[in-house]
C-alpha cells in the first residue's frame, strides 16, 4: 500500500502557482472601463442646496475657507459649486490690476487633501498644482485618517497655517472659518482633529462622524479651535483676537456628473451613499483600478512619460511597487491578476466567508466587502485620477463650464442635462458632416 503523500509545503505551493500563471496567457489589464450611461449621475440632495445657500449667507463674517478634497480622486473631488459660490474675495486694490494683490483682509482659502494615507506613498506635489489652478490660495496641505486624529503630521501644519491667517488679519474679534467639501470628504473628522490639536488632547469631540455621507446636514455652531489672546494660552494665541472658530458644513455634491466614470470614482471613495451605484459595478471598477496602477504596461499616474511638469510627475507610483502584483492576489490567494470580476468576488467570498446557504459564494456580500476593504486601505493604495498637465487643464475647463449656469449662477441639474444633450447633438452633427443623426 502506498503511503499517503505529505501535504505540500508553502514553497511547493508557490512553485505550483508560478507554473499555473506561466501556463496562462500573458495578463493584460483593461485599457478602459466600459460603464453604462444609465447609472445614476447625481447625488445632489435637498440639504446640499440648503447648506450651500446658508454658507453664502455667512460669507460676510468668514475670513478663511478650508476646502477638503479626497487625495485618491484629487481632480474628481474638486467641486465647481464650491469653487464659484465660495470663491475668495479680492480687495478693491487688486481689481484695478491684472495681477491679484494679496491683502490680509481678503477672505483666504486653504485646500486640504484628506485620506492621504490611503493614496500612493510618493510625494504629492501634483495635487498642489491641481488646486492652484484658477484660484488664489493661502496653502495646500495633506491630512491622513491614520492615528485617529486626522494624522498628527497633517493637523499640526494645517493649524499653523490657520494661525498664520489669523495673525495676518489681526482682528480683535478673531477668525471665523468654514470647512467645506464633497460629502464624506473628512470635514467633521478634520474639525475634531484641529480642536484636539489647538485646545488640548482633553478637548471634547464636537462633530459627529460616520462612514456614510450625510451625517452633517446643516451648518454647525462655531467651534473654537484656537484659544483667544485673553486665555491662559495667550502666548500660543498671539494675534488671534478672541480666538479661531471653525464651522462644520454639510457636504455638497455636484448637481450632475457628466462623465459616468467620475460617478464611479466618487461612489468608490464614499462620496455617494452606498446603494446609489450597484455594488457589483463598483467592485468591477475597483478591480479595474487595482490592476491598472501596477506595471503591466499601463499606468494611471501619467499619460506622457516625456512630460516635464514636475507636479504631475510627483504622482508616479512608488519605485518599490513597480512591477509588483496587486495586493489583492495575495489577500485572496489567487494564482495571478484577473480582469474577471466574478473570479475576483468568488475568491473574496471563499477567503473571507461571504457564503450563502449551501456554501455558495455570495457575490453581493463579497462586493460589499471588497468596496469597504478598499476604503480601509486593505487592498492597496490607489490614485484614480490621471494627474498630468493636460488632465489638469481639461479638468479646469470642464469644471468652469459645469459651474457656469444661466446669469452666472451655479448650474442646476436640469441645466446640466440640457447642456449635455446639446453637446451630444453637436457631436452627431460633426460626425455627420452637418446632417443630424437621430438616435
Residue, then its C-alpha position, 0 to 999 in steps of 0.5 A: x500500500x502506498x503511503x499517503x503523500x505529505x501535504x505540500x509545503x508553502x514553497x511547493x505551493x508557490x512553485x505550483x502557482x508560478x507554473x499555473x500563471x506561466x501556463x496562462x496567457x500573458x495578463x493584460x489589464x483593461x485599457x478602459x472601463x466600459x460603464x453604462x450611461x444609465x447609472x445614476x449621475x447625481x447625488x445632489x440632495x435637498x440639504x446640499x442646496x440648503x447648506x450651500x445657500x446658508x454658507x453664502x449667507x455667512x460669507x460676510x463674517x468668514x475670513x478663511x475657507x478650508x476646502x477638503x478634497x479626497x487625495x485618491x480622486x484629487x481632480x474628481x473631488x474638486x467641486x465647481x459649486x464650491x469653487x464659484x459660490x465660495x470663491x475668495x474675495x479680492x480687495x478693491x486694490x487688486x481689481x484695478x490690476x491684472x495681477x491679484x494683490x494679496x491683502x490680509x483682509x481678503x477672505x483666504x482659502x486653504x485646500x486640504x487633501x484628506x485620506x492621504x494615507x490611503x493614496x500612493x506613498x510618493x510625494x504629492x506635489x501634483x495635487x498642489x498644482x491641481x488646486x492652484x489652478x484658477x484660484x488664489x490660495x493661502x496653502x495646500x496641505x495633506x491630512x491622513x485618517x491614520x492615528x485617529x486624529x486626522x494624522x498628527x503630521x497633517x493637523x499640526x501644519x494645517x493649524x499653523x497655517x490657520x494661525x498664520x491667517x489669523x495673525x495676518x488679519x489681526x482682528x480683535x474679534x478673531x477668525x471665523x472659518x468654514x470647512x467645506x467639501x464633497x460629502x464624506x470628504x473628512x470635514x467633521x473628522x478634520x474639525x475634531x482633529x484641529x480642536x484636539x490639536x489647538x485646545x488640548x488632547x482633553x478637548x471634547x469631540x464636537x462633530x459627529x462622524x460616520x462612514x456614510x455621507x450625510x451625517x452633517x446636514x446643516x451648518x454647525x455652531x462655531x467651534x473654537x479651535x484656537x484659544x483667544x489672546x485673553x486665555x491662559x494660552x495667550x502666548x500660543x494665541x498671539x494675534x488671534x483676537x478672541x480666538x479661531x472658530x471653525x464651522x462644520x458644513x454639510x457636504x455638497x455634491x455636484x448637481x450632475x456628473x457628466x462623465x459616468x466614470x467620475x460617478x464611479x470614482x466618487x461612489x468608490x471613495x464614499x462620496x455617494x451613499x452606498x446603494x446609489x451605484x450597484x455594488x457589483x459595478x463598483x467592485x468591477x471598477x475597483x478591480x479595474x483600478x487595482x490592476x491598472x496602477x501596477x506595471x503591466x504596461x499601463x499606468x494611471x499616474x501619467x499619460x506622457x512619460x516625456x512630460x516635464x511638469x514636475x507636479x504631475x510627475x510627483x504622482x508616479x507610483x512608488x519605485x518599490x511597487x513597480x512591477x509588483x502584483x496587486x495586493x489583492x492576489x495575495x489577500x485572496x490567494x489567487x494564482x495571478x491578476x484577473x480582469x474577471x470580476x466574478x473570479x475576483x468576488x468568488x475568491x473574496x467570498x471563499x477567503x473571507x466567508x461571504x457564503x450563502x446557504x449551501x456554501x455558495x459564494x455570495x457575490x453581493x456580500x463579497x462586493x460589499x466587502x471588497x468596496x469597504x476593504x478598499x476604503x480601509x486601505x486593505x487592498x492597496x493604495x490607489x490614485x484614480x485620477x490621471x494627474x498630468x498637465x493636460x488632465x489638469x487643464x481639461x479638468x479646469x475647463x470642464x469644471x468652469x463650464x459645469x459651474x457656469x449656469x444661466x446669469x452666472x449662477x451655479x448650474x442646476x441639474x436640469x441645466x446640466x442635462x440640457x447642456x449635455x444633450x446639446x453637446x451630444x447633438x453637436x457631436x452627431x452633427x460633426x460626425x455627420x458632416x452637418x446632417x443630424x443623426x437621430x438616435 
